[in-house]
Amino acid sequence: MTTTTSGLRRSLTATLAVTCTLLLVAAAWNLFSLAQALSDQRKAIEGEVTLLGRSAYAKLEQGGFSPPREASLLRPDLDPGGVVFPKQVAILRFGRVDWAQPLMDPPKVPPPPSSGEVVDRSERLWVFSKFLPDDRIFMATYESPAYDRMKGRFFLQALFEVGAVGALLLFWILLGLRLYRSYSGIDESLQEAGSLISTQADASPTLAVVNIFQQTVAELKKRTAELEKLHRDERERAENVQRLAEALYTNLEAGYLLFDLEGKLSGVNAKARQLLGLVEFPRIGDEAGKLLVDRPALQKLLKEAWEARSLVTAEEIDGAPGHRLQVAALPLFNNANQLRGHLLILTDRTREYAMEQTLREREALMRLGEMSAGVAHEVRNALGSMLAYLRLMKQDHGDLEGDSHYQALNDETRALEKVVQNLLYFARPIPLKPEEIELSEFLEEIAGQLRESFPGGIFETSGEGVAVQGDHEALGRCLLNLGRNAAEAAGESKDAFTVRMAAGRQGDSGAVLVVEDDGPGIEGDPKDLFKPFETDKPGGTGLGLAIARKIAREHGGDITVKTHGDLGGAVFTLTLP
């Protein structure tokens, strides 16, 4: 009985130790991931505030830092649920407000360095400040509701996880005390048996043996019943602990996959199935190679963790369609430092990766825009002179109008002038004049212009009762670029083609516009389509789609592309707040 009891005690202790260790590791890693995501979000917002602050500073610098006539710097058309949106622009002189837009007291922050700029955090506001040449201070204030929501969620989840882990540790300690008292009772029984033998020593040998045997049998039955009850209680507690662990795993923000020593699945939660986009429901006992057959990156990570016997992480791993994951693989050990299996933790960081990519693209486009504006300015001056001389030549020599060389020179010069105008439009900030636009009439207007340019095409429009706030001219240019791109792509392979333009609602106040064609679709990476000067069209400049995306983002929206749609060709989707 002693050997069985000791084995049960060791098994129960090992189970509790592994379970609690696994919970502590998972909770700690989840808190670490949330803290890292919060830190990355803060850095991304600081970068966004710096970019927006510099843009507002440059715009005010053009007007001599005098109050603008319109509230254009505040961008009221931005969605308040976005990542960052402006709150106030102000100029301070010696600690007093020179002017502010809108008129209210700016937040109190330390002054910036005399030769630099700084982004400060004041309560729920982000403040970009910079000294002007005349010792005044430029201050731009922004809000980020998304960051505040993420920060609140982090603290709530941290409080929940710390409380749950603390309750589990307390339960473990109480269970250990109960086991200790039970085994102490067994030792007392053995001592009583020894005293009983000494008491019966004075009686006759036969009677003493019978009495001792009867009392021993009764005591054994009593202790056996107690041990059976104790065993049932401990088994029920162990099952409760296991159910609690499974409940915690299931409700974690991160997904997890647990594999045993043989590489077979022993645990998985719904979040992991969602993040990996698993079509078939994973079953306990499935091999890792079979389960992750389409995920070579995850198989490689598991192998590295197996070989290194330590934590291994990877960033930007492809998950289900539309998801980018941060993945950690860590080995699990028991109290004897023996390997028991491996745990894969999956965290969805699609939004953070997209923000980082957007910031990198914006920084690159800002540098490209500054360089392009300078080059276009110089070329535009020379083009102006060339066009003026061509007009003078035509006036002085009337017979040149029918000359093919003169006409070719004139056409190429005007085409170059159009390229320069597009380049300047791409490089400079777009002054938006928001107004209400009824999208069905707007799409029909754009389709009419496209029918004139492409008489062989069929341009269909749909979408009733949808309206947005936006700049009519800028959005018209954006849709014309998308429609012209679709018509040119579909018209390359056939004379008669179809371009469909549709508008619909998105959420409570947003709108989505879809432009698709029946052409051959897109081969290769569609992200390259929006890179400036990237084109395979003869005579193309590679600025049409880049300008279209810039207009969409200036309105607080974006453009996405799908390589093949219902008509067979590419599908461009413009979202607006």
HUZISUL-V400018 format. One record per backbone hydrogen bond with DSSP energy under -0.5 kcal/mol. CO is the residue of the C=O (numbers start at 1). NH is the residue of the N-H. Records with the same first field share a line. If there is no record, write none. Layout:
CO->NH / NH
This chain:
1->5
2->6
3->7
4->8
5->9
6->10
7->11
8->12
9->13
10->14
11->15
12->16
13->17
14->18
15->19
16->20
17->21
18->22
19->23
20->24
21->25
22->26
23->27
24->28
25->29
26->30
27->31
28->32
29->33
30->34
31->35
32->36
33->37
34->38
35->39
36->40
37->41
38->42
39->43
40->44
41->45
42->46
43->47
44->48
45->49
46->50
47->51
48->52
49->53
50->54
51->55
52->56
53->57
54->58
55->59
56->60
57->61
58->62
59->63
60->63 / 65
61->64
63->66
70->72
71->74
72->75
75->78
79->82
82->146
85->143
88->141
89->101
90->139
91->98 / 99
92->137
93->96
96->93 / 98
99->91
101->89
102->104
107->109
113->116
116->131
118->120 / 129
120->122 / 127
121->123
122->125
124->144
125->122
126->128 / 142
127->120 / 129
128->140
129->118
130->138
132->135
136->132 / 138
137->92
138->130
139->90
140->128
141->87 / 88
142->126
143->85
144->148
145->149
146->150
147->151
148->152
149->153
150->154
151->155
152->156
153->157
154->158
155->159
156->160
157->161
158->162
159->163
160->164
161->165
162->166
163->167
164->168
165->169
166->170
167->171
168->172
169->173
170->174
171->175
172->176
173->177
174->178
175->179
176->180
177->181
178->182
179->183
180->184
181->185
182->186
183->187
184->188
185->189
186->190
187->191
188->192
189->193
190->194
191->195
192->196
193->197
194->198
195->199
196->200
199->202
200->203
204->208
205->209
206->210
207->211
208->212
209->213
210->214
211->215
212->216
213->217
214->218
215->219
216->220
217->221
218->222
219->223
220->224
221->225
222->226
223->227
224->228
225->229
226->230
227->231
228->232
229->233
230->234
231->235
232->236
233->237
234->238
235->239
236->240
237->241
238->242
239->243
240->244
241->245
242->246
243->247
244->248
245->249
246->250
247->251
249->252
255->346
256->269
257->344
258->266 / 267
259->342
260->263
263->288
264->260
265->285
267->258
269->273
270->274
271->275
272->276
273->277 / 278
275->320
283->286
286->265
287->291
288->292
290->293
292->295
295->299
296->300
297->301
298->302
299->303
300->304
301->305
302->306
303->307
304->308
305->309 / 310
312->329
314->327
317->325
320->319 / 323
323->319
324->349
325->317 / 327
326->347
327->314
328->345
329->312
330->343
332->340 / 341
334->337
338->334
340->261
341->332
342->259
343->330 / 345
344->257
345->328
346->255
347->326 / 349
349->353
350->354
351->355
352->356
353->357
354->358
355->359
356->360
357->361
358->362
359->363
360->364
361->365
362->366
363->367
364->368
365->369
366->370
367->371
368->372
369->373
370->374
371->375
372->376
373->377
374->378
375->379
376->380
377->381
378->382
379->383
380->384
381->385
382->386
383->387
384->388
385->389
386->390
387->391
388->392
389->393
390->394
391->395
392->396
393->397
397->400
398->401
399->402
400->403
403->407
404->408
405->409
406->410
407->411
408->412
409->413
410->414
411->415
412->416
413->417
414->418
415->419
416->420
417->421
418->422
419->423
420->424
421->425
422->426
423->427
424->428
429->431
430->432
433->472
435->470
437->439 / 468
438->442
439->443
440->444
441->445
442->446
443->447
444->448
445->449
446->450
447->451
448->452
449->453
450->454
454->457
456->497
457->459
458->460 / 499
460->501
462->503
466->439
468->437 / 470
470->435 / 472
471->475
472->476
473->477
474->478
475->479
476->480
477->481
478->482
479->483
480->484
481->485
482->486
483->487
484->488
485->489
486->490
487->491
488->492
490->493 / 494
497->458
498->518
499->460
500->516
501->462
502->514
504->512
506->510
510->506
511->576
512->504
513->574
514->502
515->572
516->500
517->569
524->526
525->528
526->529
527->530
528->531
531->534
533->535
537->540
542->533 / 534
543->547
544->548
545->549
546->550
547->551
548->552
549->553
550->554
551->555
552->557
553->556
555->577
558->575
560->573
562->571
563->522
565->568
569->565
570->517
571->562
572->515 / 574
573->560 / 575
574->513
575->558
576->511
